[in-house]
Amino acid sequence: SEEYAKLLAVAAGGMLLTLVFVHIAPEALERSSQAPVLIASGFRGGLALNVGLRWFSTRASGQVPSAPAMVAAPVLAIAIHSFFDGIIYAVTFATSFEAGVFAALSLSLHEFPEGVIAFALLRQGGVSSRYALLFAFLASAATTPLGVIASAPVVFSLSSEVIGNLYAVSAGLLLFVATGPLMAPLRSQPLGRGSIALAIGVIFALGLTHSPLNAHRHADTVGFVAVTQGV
């Protein structure tokens, strides 16, 4: 994994960038009238968080920030997005049990790329494979049920516009992750290898977004908007 960590990061960047443009951002635009501004705000927020963590690390150590500190912001962005996903799944289950089951089935496909991305980032930052796997799981998988648990008691008090706003912010955060930390290794990779890794990520993401389970997820989105507007 040390040998191919940077190429995996580039592939993950292509995967996430494609998911943001094809899947996440369009959903945010459907759910929030303020989505363009909030997506831009999320992107700037990710940038500010990354710069802030690097500054804090430099000030604390008096040296160049460590690699793990530099990847903390994008991994946190993935965790925030997954937490918002949990809120949306809670609302979907509140809509109907059947819709919730389909959402749960699509969850594995929807969250898997984010887990790969988080793992690639952590390995790129010098974190051991064992801890990278653990932290990637916590960021991309454990945060989603946490979002369900945290939001379930108040889920019907949130309007579709509020959820849409939160989703748009998370889309901007992930856009920063895709175009910033994940694409950085392209500078140090041979053009051919980097381009192939990027293309593999894009193709894999397109396959996910056109899978049958993702069609169920789109249907769940329609149900989500309808029920929250009704509430």
Secondary structure, DSSP 8 states (H G I E B T S, - for coil): -TTTHHHHHHHHHHHHHHHIIIIIHHHHHHH-TTHHHHHHHHHHHHHHHHHHHHHHHHHHHSSS--HHHHHHHHHHHHHHHHHHHHHHHHHHHHH-HHHHHHHHHHHHHHHHHHHHHHHHHHHHTT--HHHHHHHHHIIIIIHHHHHHHHHGGGGGGS-HHHHHHHHHHHHHHHHHHHHTTTTGGGGGS-HHHHHHHHHHHHHHHHHHHTSHHHHHHHHHHHHHHHHHHH-
